[in-house]
Amino acid sequence: MPHTAVPHPAFPSSTTASVAARATGLSKVYGQGETRVVALDSVDVEFGRARFTAIMGPSGSGKSTLMHCMAGLDSVTSGSARIGDVELAALNDKQLTRLRRDKIGFIFQAFNLLPTLTAQENITLPMDIAGRRVDREWVGRVVETVGLSGRLSHRPAQLSGGQQQRVAVARALAAQPEIIFADEPTGNLDSRSGAEVLGFLRESVRAMDQTVVMVTHDPVAAAFADRVVFLADGRIVDELAGPTADTVLDRMRRFEAAGRTS
Ligand SMILES: Nc1ncnc2c1ncn2[C@@H]1O[C@H](COP(=O)(O)OP(=O)(O)OP(=O)(O)O)[C@@H](O)[C@H]1O
């Protein structure tokens, strides 16, 4: 039963209200027999609402798998993945599709923009597909925040890589999803454009109470987050609040050293 204690404002408890997504004992196993891979091994993690969380860890540690399971893009083998109060395993395909469409925003390394549509049309496409009314005022604010006001009638080919990624960020933000999952969102960008995009994500969390979960290899990118969780071999092995690029790098080096001696 949920406890009913009133949380002290300075110490928000991890009740549903403050948690946008939660994994409990989440395991994911691919294949069987000789090809069996335990990608996630009983992961417990919460992603706070209106928080920016980075997921880091060595290649193959399970970062993308965790994100895909939390976003309903992949099924879980055991344990639980929830968005808000919704247990993803309890949904059928149609309900999952609707949940992804209505509650989740995605930003991937490949921008996934439609080449024949303008920036504006790409930004509102998910809402148009869902038959949702477009909140023009909100979209205007998003477009201004990501600095695309002068580029709305351009098609993707007429935009730089950084601008295209900003369109992808605006598209995710425009629908006001409960949570945005970003997988290496700046992987293809030069460091200046990357920093801009991360700054916009950071600003969306601060100014618009957006929730963002981002997978990254880059300590500089992770430093834009409020918190970093570290995965190794499918387990959460550490976390860091208020990260800087140096503290993240330091933590990564320590894991590498531990990995070499274990
Ligand atoms: N569809 C799949 N079938 C079989 N094994 C998979 C599949 N997807 C991932 N894996 C395995 O699960 C483990 C975790 O993979 P995952 O892609 O989640 O790691 P990652 O931390 O995101 O890695 P990277 O940083 O290289 O992208 C790896 O050993 C990978 O080979």
The ligand as a Tripos MOL2 file, in Angstrom:
@<TRIPOS>MOLECULE
LIG
   31    33     1     0     0
SMALL
NO_CHARGES

@<TRIPOS>ATOM
      1 N1         18.3350   -7.2840  -30.2630 N.pl3     1 LIG1
      2 C1         19.3320   -7.8320  -29.5810 C.ar      1 LIG1
      3 N2         19.5970   -9.1560  -29.6750 N.ar      1 LIG1
      4 C2         20.6010   -9.7140  -28.9870 C.ar      1 LIG1
      5 N3         21.4100   -9.0630  -28.1460 N.ar      1 LIG1
      6 C3         21.2050   -7.7390  -28.0140 C.ar      1 LIG1
      7 C4         20.1710   -7.0620  -28.7170 C.ar      1 LIG1
      8 N4         20.2110   -5.7510  -28.3660 N.ar      1 LIG1
      9 C5         21.2310   -5.6160  -27.4920 C.ar      1 LIG1
     10 N5         21.8290   -6.8090  -27.2670 N.ar      1 LIG1
     11 C6         22.9540   -7.0620  -26.3520 C.3       1 LIG1
     12 O1         22.6050   -6.5650  -25.0760 O.3       1 LIG1
     13 C7         23.7270   -5.9300  -24.4490 C.3       1 LIG1
     14 C8         23.3630   -4.4800  -24.1250 C.3       1 LIG1
     15 O2         23.2220   -3.7640  -25.3510 O.3       1 LIG1
     16 P1         22.8580   -2.2100  -25.3940 P.3       1 LIG1
     17 O3         22.7060   -1.8380  -26.8250 O.co2     1 LIG1
     18 O4         21.7270   -1.9510  -24.4840 O.co2     1 LIG1
     19 O5         24.1750   -1.5560  -24.7770 O.3       1 LIG1
     20 P2         24.6190   -0.0300  -24.7760 P.3       1 LIG1
     21 O6         25.1340    0.2390  -23.4050 O.co2     1 LIG1
     22 O7         23.5210    0.8280  -25.2650 O.co2     1 LIG1
     23 O8         25.8270   -0.0850  -25.8080 O.3       1 LIG1
     24 P3         26.4240    1.0540  -26.7750 P.3       1 LIG1
     25 O9         26.9820    2.0960  -25.8680 O.co2     1 LIG1
     26 O10        27.4880    0.3190  -27.5230 O.co2     1 LIG1
     27 O11        25.3080    1.5410  -27.6420 O.co2     1 LIG1
     28 C9         24.8850   -6.0760  -25.4230 C.3       1 LIG1
     29 O12        25.6430   -7.1860  -25.0360 O.3       1 LIG1
     30 C10        24.2170   -6.3120  -26.7510 C.3       1 LIG1
     31 O13        25.0370   -7.0880  -27.5940 O.3       1 LIG1
@<TRIPOS>BOND
     1     1     2 1
     2     2     3 ar
     3     2     7 ar
     4     3     4 ar
     5     4     5 ar
     6     5     6 ar
     7     6     7 ar
     8     6    10 ar
     9     7     8 ar
    10     8     9 ar
    11     9    10 ar
    12    10    11 1
    13    11    12 1
    14    11    30 1
    15    12    13 1
    16    13    14 1
    17    13    28 1
    18    14    15 1
    19    15    16 1
    20    16    17 2
    21    16    18 1
    22    16    19 1
    23    19    20 1
    24    20    21 2
    25    20    22 1
    26    20    23 1
    27    23    24 1
    28    24    25 2
    29    24    26 1
    30    24    27 1
    31    28    29 1
    32    28    30 1
    33    30    31 1
@<TRIPOS>SUBSTRUCTURE
     1 LIG1         1 GROUP 0 **** ****
